[in-house]
Amino acid sequence: MAEDGIRLTRRSSGGAVFHDLGNCCFTFMAGKPDYDKSVSTAIILRALAKLGLPAEASGRNDLVVSTADRLRKISGTAYRETPDRGFHHGTILISADLSRLADYLNPDVKKLQAKGITSVCARVANLAELSPGISY
């Protein structure tokens, strides 16, 4: 990252995020006690379904789409709660540079081997790849 002039920042809710001009960032915020993270997740899933991409929430706050060979992650999200409000934010991959994403978000090789997880590029997908009419 240093060689490419890329800055690393951390979000307060945790997790790593890859940002380039090919992804869309979103944030939902609601006061308590009305905050319910399932509401904001449902909004995104309905929007994706209207685009012909039936997605589902899966694993550690991921949004995935089922393809012919496997589930592909299209969005990573995170949640944070404070005493008076809740936040849900994330990114949706639209036409991100997945090779760069893999360069910067590289999980520990031992974790990949132990859990039988495929490489980052194999696990993620851009919406434009899944539905060519979608662009950013």
DSSP file with accessible surface (Angstrom, degrees, kcal/mol):
  #  RESIDUE AA STRUCTURE BP1 BP2  ACC     N-H-->O    O-->H-N    N-H-->O    O-->H-N    TCO  KAPPA ALPHA  PHI   PSI    X-CA   Y-CA   Z-CA
    1    1 A M      >       0   0   78      0, 0.0     5,-2.8     0, 0.0     4,-0.4   0.000 360.0 360.0 360.0 -41.1    0.0    0.0    0.0
    2    2 A A  T > 5 +     0   0   93      1,-0.2     3,-1.4     3,-0.2     5,-0.0   0.905 360.0  54.8 -62.4 -40.5    2.8    2.4    0.8
    3    3 A E  T 3 5S+     0   0  190      1,-0.3    -1,-0.2     2,-0.1     0, 0.0   0.827 111.9  44.5 -61.3 -31.9    4.4    1.8   -2.6
    4    4 A D  T 3 5S-     0   0   84     -3,-0.3    -1,-0.3     2,-0.1    -2,-0.2   0.375 115.2-113.6 -93.2   1.1    1.1    2.7   -4.3
    5    5 A G  T < 5 +     0   0   65     -3,-1.4     2,-0.4    -4,-0.4    -3,-0.2   0.792  63.7 153.4  72.2  27.2    0.5    5.8   -2.1
    6    6 A I      < -     0   0   67     -5,-2.8     2,-0.4     2,-0.0    -1,-0.2  -0.767  35.3-142.9 -93.7 131.9   -2.6    4.2   -0.5
    7    7 A R        -     0   0  209     -2,-0.4     2,-0.5    -5,-0.0    -5,-0.0  -0.749   6.7-142.2 -95.0 139.8   -3.6    5.3    3.0
    8    8 A L        +     0   0  109     -2,-0.4     2,-0.3     2,-0.0    -2,-0.0  -0.865  25.1 172.0 -99.2 126.9   -4.9    2.8    5.5
    9    9 A T        -     0   0  101     -2,-0.5     2,-0.4     8,-0.2     8,-0.3  -0.948  21.4-139.2-129.7 156.3   -7.7    4.1    7.8
   10   10 A R        -     0   0  181     -2,-0.3     2,-0.3     6,-0.1     6,-0.1  -0.920  11.5-136.7-115.4 142.4   -9.9    2.2   10.2
   11   11 A R    >   -     0   0   60      4,-0.6     3,-1.9    -2,-0.4     4,-0.0  -0.686  23.6-118.8 -95.4 153.9  -13.5    2.7   10.8
   12   12 A S  T 3  S+     0   0   87     -2,-0.3    -1,-0.1     1,-0.3     3,-0.1   0.744 112.5  57.4 -65.7 -21.6  -14.9    2.7   14.3
   13   13 A S  T 3  S-     0   0   28      1,-0.3    66,-0.3    67,-0.1    -1,-0.3   0.512 111.0-123.1 -87.3  -3.9  -17.1   -0.3   13.7
   14   14 A G    <   +     0   0   34     -3,-1.9    -1,-0.3     1,-0.2    -2,-0.1  -0.223  61.3  94.5  92.9 176.5  -14.1   -2.4   12.7
   15   15 A G        -     0   0   49     -3,-0.1    -4,-0.6    -2,-0.1     2,-0.4   0.025  69.8 -83.6  85.3 165.4  -13.2   -4.3    9.6
   16   16 A A        -     0   0   60     -6,-0.1     2,-0.4    89,-0.0    -6,-0.1  -0.870  38.4-164.9-109.0 144.5  -11.3   -3.5    6.5
   17   17 A V        -     0   0   43     -2,-0.4     2,-0.6    -8,-0.3    -8,-0.2  -0.990  11.7-149.6-132.8 135.7  -12.7   -1.7    3.6
   18   18 A F        -     0   0   22     -2,-0.4     2,-0.5    87,-0.0    83,-0.1  -0.926  19.5-170.4-103.7 123.4  -11.5   -1.3    0.0
   19   19 A H        +     0   0  113     -2,-0.6     2,-0.3    72,-0.0    -2,-0.0  -0.965  20.9 137.2-116.5 128.6  -12.5    2.0   -1.6
   20   20 A D    >   -     0   0   48     -2,-0.5     3,-1.3    81,-0.0    76,-0.1  -0.865  68.9 -82.9-146.4-173.2  -12.0    2.9   -5.3
   21   21 A L  T 3  S+     0   0  161     -2,-0.3    75,-0.1     1,-0.3    -2,-0.0   0.550 119.1  67.3 -74.4  -1.8  -14.2    4.6   -7.9
   22   22 A G  T 3  S+     0   0    5     72,-0.1    73,-2.9    73,-0.0    72,-2.2   0.240  90.0  70.5-103.6  12.8  -16.0    1.3   -8.6
   23   23 A N  E <   -A   93   0A   5     -3,-1.3     2,-0.5    70,-0.2    70,-0.2  -0.889  67.6-137.5-126.8 162.8  -17.8    0.8   -5.3
   24   24 A C  E     -A   92   0A  46     68,-2.3    68,-2.5    -2,-0.3     2,-0.3  -0.972  15.4-151.5-118.5 127.2  -20.7    2.6   -3.6
   25   25 A C  E     -A   91   0A  68     -2,-0.5     2,-0.3    66,-0.2    66,-0.2  -0.767  15.5-175.5 -98.7 144.4  -20.6    3.4    0.1
   26   26 A F  E     -A   90   0A  30     64,-2.4    64,-2.0    -2,-0.3     2,-0.3  -0.969  10.7-169.5-138.0 155.1  -23.7    3.6    2.2
   27   27 A T  E     -A   89   0A  94     -2,-0.3     2,-0.4    62,-0.2    62,-0.2  -0.985   1.5-170.1-143.7 133.7  -24.6    4.5    5.8
   28   28 A F  E     -A   88   0A  60     60,-3.1    60,-2.5    -2,-0.3     2,-0.4  -0.968  10.6-178.1-117.1 141.4  -27.9    4.1    7.7
   29   29 A M  E     +A   87   0A 120     -2,-0.4     2,-0.3    58,-0.2    58,-0.2  -0.999   4.5 171.1-140.4 139.4  -28.4    5.7   11.1
   30   30 A A  E     -A   86   0A  37     56,-2.0    56,-2.7    -2,-0.4     5,-0.1  -0.996  30.3-114.9-146.8 148.0  -31.3    5.5   13.5
   31   31 A G  E  >  -A   85   0A  41     -2,-0.3     4,-0.9    54,-0.2    54,-0.3  -0.354  51.1 -71.4 -75.7 160.5  -32.0    6.6   17.0
   32   32 A K  T  4 S+     0   0   78     52,-2.1    -1,-0.1     1,-0.3     4,-0.0  -0.731 108.7  24.6 -95.9 148.8  -32.7    4.2   19.8
   33   33 A P  T  4 S+     0   0  123      0, 0.0    -1,-0.3     0, 0.0    52,-0.1  -0.982 123.0  55.8 -91.1   7.1  -34.8    2.3   20.7
   34   34 A D  T  4 S+     0   0  141     -3,-0.2    -2,-0.2     2,-0.0    -3,-0.1   0.651  76.2 116.7 -76.3 -14.3  -36.0    2.2   17.0
   35   35 A Y     <  +     0   0   30     -4,-0.9     2,-0.3    -5,-0.1    52,-0.1  -0.328  32.8 165.0 -59.8 129.3  -32.6    1.1   15.6
   36   36 A D    >>  -     0   0   80     50,-0.1     3,-1.7     1,-0.1     4,-0.9  -0.858  27.4-157.3-147.5 108.1  -32.9   -2.3   14.0
   37   37 A K  H 3> S+     0   0   94     -2,-0.3     4,-2.0     1,-0.3     5,-0.2   0.769  91.0  66.7 -63.3 -21.6  -30.1   -3.4   11.6
   38   38 A S  H 3> S+     0   0   66      1,-0.2     4,-2.2     2,-0.2    -1,-0.3   0.819  94.7  59.6 -68.9 -25.4  -32.4   -5.9    9.9
   39   39 A V  H <> S+     0   0   82     -3,-1.7     4,-1.8     2,-0.2    -1,-0.2   0.956 107.8  42.3 -67.2 -48.7  -34.4   -2.9    8.5
   40   40 A S  H  X S+     0   0    6     -4,-0.9     4,-1.9     1,-0.2    -2,-0.2   0.905 113.5  53.0 -68.1 -36.4  -31.5   -1.4    6.7
   41   41 A T  H  X S+     0   0   14     -4,-2.0     4,-2.6     1,-0.2    -1,-0.2   0.934 107.8  51.7 -61.9 -42.2  -30.3   -4.8    5.4
   42   42 A A  H  X S+     0   0   35     -4,-2.2     4,-2.6     1,-0.2    -1,-0.2   0.872 105.1  56.2 -63.9 -35.7  -33.8   -5.4    4.0
   43   43 A I  H  X S+     0   0   68     -4,-1.8     4,-2.1     2,-0.2    -1,-0.2   0.940 110.7  43.8 -61.4 -46.7  -33.7   -2.1    2.2
   44   44 A I  H  X S+     0   0   13     -4,-1.9     4,-2.6     2,-0.2     5,-0.2   0.929 112.8  51.4 -66.1 -42.8  -30.5   -3.0    0.4
   45   45 A L  H  X S+     0   0   39     -4,-2.6     4,-2.3     1,-0.2    10,-0.3   0.905 110.1  49.8 -63.5 -38.3  -31.7   -6.6   -0.4
   46   46 A R  H  X S+     0   0  147     -4,-2.6     4,-2.1     2,-0.2    -1,-0.2   0.914 110.2  50.5 -64.9 -41.5  -35.0   -5.2   -1.9
   47   47 A A  H  X S+     0   0   53     -4,-2.1     4,-1.0    -5,-0.2    -2,-0.2   0.931 111.2  48.2 -63.3 -42.7  -33.1   -2.8   -4.1
   48   48 A L  H ><>S+     0   0    6     -4,-2.6     5,-2.6     1,-0.2     3,-0.6   0.910 109.2  53.5 -64.7 -39.3  -30.8   -5.5   -5.3
   49   49 A A  H ><5S+     0   0   55     -4,-2.3     3,-2.0     1,-0.2    -1,-0.2   0.900 104.1  55.7 -62.7 -38.5  -33.8   -7.8   -6.1
   50   50 A K  H 3<5S+     0   0  187     -4,-2.1    -1,-0.2     1,-0.3    -2,-0.2   0.772 104.9  54.1 -64.7 -23.7  -35.3   -5.0   -8.1
   51   51 A L  T <<5S-     0   0   92     -4,-1.0    -1,-0.3    -3,-0.6    -2,-0.2   0.357 127.2-103.0 -88.1   4.2  -32.1   -5.0  -10.2
   52   52 A G  T < 5S+     0   0   58     -3,-2.0    -3,-0.2     1,-0.1    -2,-0.1   0.678  89.5 117.7  83.2  19.2  -32.6   -8.7  -10.8
   53   53 A L      < -     0   0    8     -5,-2.6     2,-0.6    -6,-0.1    -2,-0.2  -0.781  50.6-159.3-121.0  86.3  -29.9   -9.7   -8.2
   54   54 A P        +     0   0  101      0, 0.0    12,-0.6     0, 0.0     2,-0.2  -0.532  24.8 175.3 -67.5 112.0  -31.5  -11.8   -5.4
   55   55 A A  E     -B   65   0A  20     -2,-0.6     2,-0.3   -10,-0.3    10,-0.2  -0.685  15.6-157.9-113.1 169.1  -29.0  -11.4   -2.6
   56   56 A E  E     -B   64   0A 100      8,-2.2     8,-2.7    -2,-0.2     2,-0.3  -0.978  25.6-106.1-145.2 156.9  -29.0  -12.6    1.0
   57   57 A A  E     +B   63   0A  58     -2,-0.3     2,-0.3     6,-0.2     6,-0.2  -0.671  50.0 168.9 -80.9 139.5  -27.3  -11.6    4.2
   58   58 A S  E  >  -B   62   0A  43      4,-2.8     4,-2.4    -2,-0.3    -2,-0.0  -0.994  35.3 -20.5-151.6 154.6  -24.7  -14.2    5.1
   59   59 A G  T  4 S+     0   0   72     -2,-0.3     2,-1.8     1,-0.2    -2,-0.0  -0.101 119.9   4.1  53.5-135.0  -21.8  -14.9    7.5
   60   60 A R  T  4 S-     0   0  216      1,-0.2    17,-0.3    -3,-0.0    -1,-0.2  -0.516 129.2 -58.0 -88.6  68.1  -20.1  -11.9    9.1
   61   61 A N  T  4 S+     0   0   62     -2,-1.8    16,-1.3     1,-0.2     2,-0.2   0.763  95.7 145.4  68.0  28.3  -22.4   -9.2    7.9
   62   62 A D  E  <  -BC  58  76A  38     -4,-2.4    -4,-2.8    14,-0.2     2,-0.5  -0.646  44.6-141.2 -91.8 155.2  -21.8   -9.9    4.2
   63   63 A L  E     -BC  57  75A   4     12,-2.5    11,-2.8    -2,-0.2    12,-1.4  -0.972  29.9-175.9-111.6 129.9  -24.3   -9.6    1.3
   64   64 A V  E     -BC  56  73A   9     -8,-2.7    -8,-2.2    -2,-0.5     2,-0.4  -0.897  21.5-151.2-129.5 155.2  -23.9  -12.4   -1.2
   65   65 A V  E     -BC  55  72A   9      7,-2.4     7,-2.7    -2,-0.3     2,-0.5  -0.982  25.1-124.0-122.8 137.0  -25.4  -13.5   -4.5
   66   66 A S  E     - C   0  71A  85    -12,-0.6     5,-0.2    -2,-0.4     2,-0.2  -0.686  31.9-176.6 -82.5 125.9  -25.6  -17.1   -5.5
   67   67 A T        -     0   0   32      3,-2.3    63,-0.0    -2,-0.5     0, 0.0  -0.594  45.7 -86.8-110.2 179.4  -23.9  -17.9   -8.9
   68   68 A A  S    S+     0   0  116      1,-0.2     3,-0.1    -2,-0.2    -2,-0.0   0.839 125.9  26.7 -57.8 -33.3  -23.8  -21.2  -10.8
   69   69 A D  S    S-     0   0  103      1,-0.3     2,-0.3     0, 0.0    -1,-0.2   0.690 127.6 -26.1-108.0 -20.0  -20.7  -22.3   -8.9
   70   70 A R  S    S-     0   0   91     -5,-0.1    -3,-2.3     2,-0.0     2,-0.3  -0.989  71.8 -68.9-174.6 173.4  -20.8  -20.6   -5.5
   71   71 A L  E     -C   66   0A  80     -2,-0.3     2,-0.4    -5,-0.2    -5,-0.2  -0.617  45.7-156.8 -77.1 138.2  -21.9  -17.7   -3.3
   72   72 A R  E     -C   65   0A  25     -7,-2.7    -7,-2.4    -2,-0.3     2,-0.4  -0.974  13.4-127.9-121.7 130.9  -20.1  -14.5   -4.2
   73   73 A K  E     +Cd  64 124A  70     50,-3.3    52,-2.2    -2,-0.4    -9,-0.2  -0.608  31.2 167.7 -77.4 128.0  -19.7  -11.6   -1.8
   74   74 A I  E     +     0   0A   0    -11,-2.8    19,-2.9    -2,-0.4     2,-0.3   0.499  65.3  25.8-115.2 -11.3  -20.9   -8.3   -3.2
   75   75 A S  E     -CE  63  92A   2    -12,-1.4   -12,-2.5    17,-0.2     2,-0.4  -0.974  54.8-158.2-156.5 137.8  -20.9   -6.2    0.0
   76   76 A G  E     -CE  62  91A  15     15,-0.8    15,-1.8    -2,-0.3     2,-0.3  -0.946  23.5-176.2-111.7 137.6  -19.3   -6.1    3.3
   77   77 A T  E     - E   0  90A   8    -16,-1.3     2,-0.3    -2,-0.4    13,-0.2  -0.881  11.3-162.0-131.0 164.2  -21.1   -4.2    6.1
   78   78 A A  E     - E   0  89A   6     11,-2.8    11,-2.4    -2,-0.3     2,-0.4  -0.977   6.1-150.1-143.8 156.3  -20.5   -3.3    9.7
   79   79 A Y  E     + E   0  88A  44     -2,-0.3     2,-0.3   -66,-0.3     9,-0.2  -0.950  11.5 179.8-128.4 147.9  -22.6   -2.2   12.6
   80   80 A R  E     - E   0  87A 105      7,-1.9     7,-3.0    -2,-0.4     2,-0.4  -0.989   8.3-160.6-146.9 139.1  -21.9    0.1   15.6
   81   81 A E  E     - E   0  86A 109     -2,-0.3     5,-0.2     5,-0.2    -2,-0.0  -0.963   5.1-173.9-122.3 139.0  -24.1    1.1   18.4
   82   82 A T        -     0   0   27      3,-3.1     3,-0.3    -2,-0.4    -2,-0.0  -0.684  49.9 -88.9-113.4 174.6  -23.7    4.1   20.7
   83   83 A P  S    S+     0   0  131      0, 0.0     3,-0.1     0, 0.0   -51,-0.0   0.835 125.2  26.6 -57.6 -28.0  -25.9    4.7   23.8
   84   84 A D  S    S+     0   0   86      1,-0.1   -52,-2.1   -53,-0.1     2,-0.3   0.515 124.2  20.8-116.5  -4.4  -28.4    6.8   21.7
   85   85 A R  E     -A   31   0A  96     -3,-0.3    -3,-3.1   -54,-0.3     2,-0.3  -0.990  57.2-134.3-156.6 166.8  -28.1    5.5   18.1
   86   86 A G  E     -AE  30  81A   0    -56,-2.7   -56,-2.0    -2,-0.3     2,-0.4  -0.929  15.5-156.8-125.6 149.1  -27.1    2.7   15.8
   87   87 A F  E     -AE  29  80A  46     -7,-3.0    -7,-1.9    -2,-0.3     2,-0.4  -0.962   8.6-174.1-125.4 142.8  -25.2    2.8   12.5
   88   88 A H  E     +AE  28  79A   1    -60,-2.5   -60,-3.1    -2,-0.4     2,-0.3  -0.982  21.3 160.3-133.1 119.9  -25.0    0.3    9.6
   89   89 A H  E     +AE  27  78A  33    -11,-2.4   -11,-2.8    -2,-0.4     2,-0.3  -0.956   1.3 132.3-140.9 159.3  -22.5    1.1    6.9
   90   90 A G  E     -AE  26  77A   4    -64,-2.0   -64,-2.4    -2,-0.3     2,-0.3  -0.977  41.4 -95.3-176.0-171.1  -20.8   -0.7    4.1
   91   91 A T  E     -AE  25  76A  15    -15,-1.8   -15,-0.8    -2,-0.3     2,-0.5  -0.952  17.9-149.9-129.3 149.2  -19.7   -0.9    0.5
   92   92 A I  E     -AE  24  75A  23    -68,-2.5   -68,-2.3    -2,-0.3     2,-0.6  -0.990  21.4-131.0-119.0 124.3  -21.3   -2.5   -2.5
   93   93 A L  E     +A   23   0A  10    -19,-2.9    34,-2.1    -2,-0.5   -70,-0.2  -0.650  40.1 156.0 -76.1 119.2  -18.9   -3.6   -5.3
   94   94 A I  S    S-     0   0   19    -72,-2.2    34,-2.2    -2,-0.6    35,-0.3   0.786  81.8 -20.8-107.7 -57.7  -20.2   -2.3   -8.6
   95   95 A S  S    S+     0   0   60    -73,-2.9   -72,-0.2    32,-0.1   -74,-0.1  -0.145  87.3 159.1-147.0  43.1  -17.1   -2.2  -10.8
   96   96 A A        -     0   0    5    -74,-0.7     2,-1.3     1,-0.1     3,-0.1  -0.270  54.1-102.7 -68.2 155.4  -14.2   -2.2   -8.4
   97   97 A D     >  -     0   0   68      1,-0.2     4,-2.2     2,-0.1     3,-0.3  -0.670  39.2-172.2 -79.0  94.6  -10.7   -3.2   -9.4
   98   98 A L  H  > S+     0   0   26     -2,-1.3     4,-2.4     1,-0.2    -1,-0.2   0.782  79.5  58.9 -67.7 -25.5  -10.8   -6.7   -7.8
   99   99 A S  H  > S+     0   0   67      2,-0.2     4,-1.7     1,-0.2    -1,-0.2   0.911 109.2  44.8 -69.6 -37.7   -7.1   -7.4   -8.4
  100  100 A R  H  > S+     0   0   85     -3,-0.3     4,-1.9     2,-0.2     5,-0.2   0.909 110.4  55.0 -68.9 -40.9   -6.2   -4.3   -6.4
  101  101 A L  H  X S+     0   0    9     -4,-2.2     4,-2.9     1,-0.2     3,-0.2   0.941 108.8  48.0 -55.5 -46.4   -8.7   -5.3   -3.7
  102  102 A A  H  < S+     0   0   25     -4,-2.4    -1,-0.2     1,-0.2    -2,-0.2   0.864 108.1  56.0 -64.8 -34.4   -7.0   -8.7   -3.5
  103  103 A D  H  < S+     0   0   96     -4,-1.7     3,-0.3     1,-0.2    -1,-0.2   0.885 118.8  31.2 -62.8 -39.2   -3.6   -6.9   -3.2
  104  104 A Y  H  < S+     0   0   30     -4,-1.9     2,-0.7    -3,-0.2    -2,-0.2   0.768 118.2  50.7 -94.9 -30.2   -4.6   -4.9   -0.3
  105  105 A L  S  < S+     0   0   50     -4,-2.9    -1,-0.2    -5,-0.2    15,-0.1  -0.627  71.2 155.6-108.3  73.5   -7.1   -7.1    1.6
  106  106 A N        -     0   0  117     -2,-0.7     3,-0.1    -3,-0.3    -4,-0.1  -0.853  31.6-146.3-106.8 108.4   -5.1  -10.2    1.8
  107  107 A P        -     0   0   40      0, 0.0    13,-0.1     0, 0.0     2,-0.1  -0.238  39.9 -77.8 -66.3 159.2   -6.1  -12.6    4.7
  108  108 A D     >  -     0   0  102      1,-0.1     4,-2.0     2,-0.1     3,-0.5  -0.330  36.5-133.8 -57.6 130.5   -3.5  -14.6    6.4
  109  109 A V  H  > S+     0   0   91      1,-0.2     4,-2.5     2,-0.2     5,-0.2   0.878 106.0  56.9 -57.3 -37.6   -2.6  -17.7    4.3
  110  110 A K  H  > S+     0   0  159      1,-0.2     4,-2.8     2,-0.2    -1,-0.2   0.898 105.7  50.7 -63.4 -37.5   -2.8  -19.9    7.4
  111  111 A K  H  > S+     0   0  109     -3,-0.5     4,-2.3     2,-0.2     6,-0.3   0.928 110.0  49.7 -64.9 -44.2   -6.4  -18.8    7.9
  112  112 A L  H  X>S+     0   0   34     -4,-2.0     5,-1.8     1,-0.2     4,-0.7   0.925 115.0  43.9 -60.8 -43.1   -7.3  -19.5    4.3
  113  113 A Q  H ><5S+     0   0  143     -4,-2.5     3,-0.5     3,-0.2    -2,-0.2   0.931 114.2  49.0 -68.7 -44.0   -5.8  -23.0    4.5
  114  114 A A  H 3<5S+     0   0   87     -4,-2.8    -2,-0.2     1,-0.2    -1,-0.2   0.874 120.2  36.1 -65.6 -36.5   -7.3  -23.8    7.9
  115  115 A K  H 3<5S-     0   0  142     -4,-2.3    -1,-0.2    -5,-0.2    -2,-0.2   0.442 105.0-123.1 -97.8  -2.2  -10.8  -22.8    6.9
  116  116 A G  T <<5 +     0   0   66     -4,-0.7     2,-0.4    -3,-0.5    -3,-0.2   0.843  53.6 162.3  65.1  33.2  -10.7  -24.0    3.3
  117  117 A I      < -     0   0   48     -5,-1.8    -1,-0.2    -6,-0.3     3,-0.1  -0.687  34.5-129.2 -90.4 136.9  -11.5  -20.5    2.1
  118  118 A T        -     0   0   68     -2,-0.4     5,-0.1     1,-0.2    -1,-0.1  -0.255  42.6 -72.9 -75.6 170.5  -10.8  -19.6   -1.5
  119  119 A S     >  -     0   0   67      1,-0.1     4,-1.4     3,-0.1     3,-0.4  -0.117  45.5-105.4 -62.7 162.9   -8.8  -16.5   -2.5
  120  120 A V  H >> S+     0   0   15      1,-0.2     4,-1.6     2,-0.2     3,-0.6   0.919 119.3  53.0 -56.2 -47.5  -10.3  -13.0   -2.1
  121  121 A C  H 34 S+     0   0   48      1,-0.3    -1,-0.2     2,-0.2   -22,-0.1   0.851 108.8  49.9 -61.5 -33.9  -10.8  -12.6   -5.9
  122  122 A A  H 34 S+     0   0   23     -3,-0.4    -1,-0.3     1,-0.2    -2,-0.2   0.797 112.3  47.8 -74.4 -25.5  -12.7  -15.9   -6.1
  123  123 A R  H << S+     0   0   83     -4,-1.4   -50,-3.3    -3,-0.6     2,-0.2   0.700 105.9  61.2 -89.4 -22.8  -15.0  -15.0   -3.3
  124  124 A V  B  <  -d   73   0A  11     -4,-1.6     2,-0.3   -52,-0.3   -50,-0.2  -0.689  58.4-173.9-107.3 161.0  -16.1  -11.5   -4.3
  125  125 A A        -     0   0    0    -52,-2.2     2,-0.3    -2,-0.2   -32,-0.2  -0.994  23.0-123.9-150.2 148.4  -17.9  -10.2   -7.4
  126  126 A N    >>  -     0   0   18     -2,-0.3     4,-1.4     1,-0.1     3,-0.8  -0.691  24.3-126.8 -85.1 146.3  -18.8   -6.9   -8.9
  127  127 A L  H 3> S+     0   0    7    -34,-2.1     4,-2.4    -2,-0.3     7,-0.2   0.880 111.5  60.6 -58.9 -36.3  -22.5   -6.2   -9.6
  128  128 A A  H 34 S+     0   0   29    -34,-2.2    -1,-0.2     1,-0.2     6,-0.1   0.820 102.9  51.3 -63.9 -28.5  -21.5   -5.3  -13.2
  129  129 A E  H <4 S+     0   0   97     -3,-0.8    -1,-0.2   -35,-0.3    -2,-0.2   0.871 114.8  42.1 -72.7 -36.4  -20.1   -8.9  -13.6
  130  130 A L  H  < S+     0   0   45     -4,-1.4    -2,-0.2     1,-0.3    -1,-0.2   0.748 133.0  19.5 -83.4 -27.2  -23.3  -10.4  -12.4
  131  131 A S  S >< S-     0   0   31     -4,-2.4     3,-2.6    -5,-0.2    -1,-0.3  -0.772  70.4-160.0-145.0  93.2  -25.6   -8.1  -14.3
  132  132 A P  T 3  S+     0   0  117      0, 0.0    -4,-0.1     0, 0.0    -1,-0.1   0.674  86.0  68.5 -55.8 -18.4  -23.9   -6.4  -17.2
  133  133 A G  T 3  S+     0   0   73      2,-0.0     2,-0.4     0, 0.0    -5,-0.1   0.621  82.1  92.0 -75.6  -9.7  -26.5   -3.6  -17.4
  134  134 A I    <   +     0   0   25     -3,-2.6     2,-0.3    -7,-0.2    -3,-0.1  -0.710  52.8 163.1 -88.8 132.1  -25.4   -2.2  -14.0
  135  135 A S              0   0  101     -2,-0.4   -40,-0.1    -8,-0.0    -2,-0.0  -0.929 360.0 360.0-140.4 170.1  -22.7    0.5  -14.1
  136  136 A Y              0   0  156     -2,-0.3  -115,-0.0   -41,-0.0  -112,-0.0  -0.909 360.0 360.0-122.1 360.0  -21.3    3.1  -11.8
